[in-house]
Structures are given as structure tokens and as C-alpha cells.
């Protein structure tokens, strides 16, 4: 069950979060939770506990994103993407590269720590 935590926020953070919430039609709480979740995923891999390193070594983009990425790559290869499709392809490629870079780093760190199994 999620735990409730009170945090003091600077005026600047609060202003940005409120503006983002209005722009995306989300609540302030949803925006802050998303930001915290995203930031927690950016902890250097070398600082993660062994279980998290192993989990990250098996990371992949989710199935829906993989399917969309494959479709967009195919359509791009065929010259069928409009500007919106190209922008979405760029976004998904950024996500894919980020996940793969962290996965690669996790595998390296897992090997250095003598963790396993890494395959399977």
C-alpha cells in the first residue's frame, strides 16, 4: 500500500508542476508522482541494490511501445510517415535507447558484482 509523505516544495517546483498539470489535464498529485517515479528510475545503476540491478539487466520497453515502434520503423522505411509519425518515432527511439543503455550498464555492473543469472 502506498505511504503518504509530506514534502516541502519550492515555489518554482510547485509552479512548474501546476503548469504541467494544467497543460496535461492531470492533477497536481499525478504530476508530482510521475516526476518522482521518473526521477527514481534515474538513480545511477551503480547505486542500485543487487536485486534492482538484476531486474534492470532484463529490462525492455513494454510490449505496446515495442509494437508501436516496430510499426513506425516499418512505415518510415516505406516512406509512409507524416510529421506526427516521425515525431512519435523519434520519441520512442529515445525511450528505447535509454532503456537499452541502462540495461547494458546493469549487465556490466551485475557481472562486476558476480551476480547471476543474467540470461534467461
Secondary structure as the mmCIF struct_conf table of DSSP 4:
data_model
#
loop_
_struct_conf.conf_type_id
_struct_conf.id
_struct_conf.beg_label_comp_id
_struct_conf.beg_label_asym_id
_struct_conf.beg_label_seq_id
_struct_conf.end_label_comp_id
_struct_conf.end_label_asym_id
_struct_conf.end_label_seq_id
HELX_LH_PP_P HELX_LH_PP_P1 UNK A 2 UNK A 4
HELX_RH_AL_P HELX_RH_AL_P1 UNK A 11 UNK A 24
TURN_TY1_P TURN_TY1_P1 UNK A 25 UNK A 25
HELX_RH_AL_P HELX_RH_AL_P2 UNK A 28 UNK A 40
TURN_TY1_P TURN_TY1_P2 UNK A 41 UNK A 42
BEND BEND1 UNK A 43 UNK A 43
HELX_RH_3T_P HELX_RH_3T_P1 UNK A 45 UNK A 47
BEND BEND2 UNK A 48 UNK A 48
HELX_RH_AL_P HELX_RH_AL_P3 UNK A 50 UNK A 56
TURN_TY1_P TURN_TY1_P3 UNK A 57 UNK A 58
HELX_RH_AL_P HELX_RH_AL_P4 UNK A 63 UNK A 77
TURN_TY1_P TURN_TY1_P4 UNK A 78 UNK A 79
HELX_RH_AL_P HELX_RH_AL_P5 UNK A 83 UNK A 113
TURN_TY1_P TURN_TY1_P5 UNK A 114 UNK A 114
#
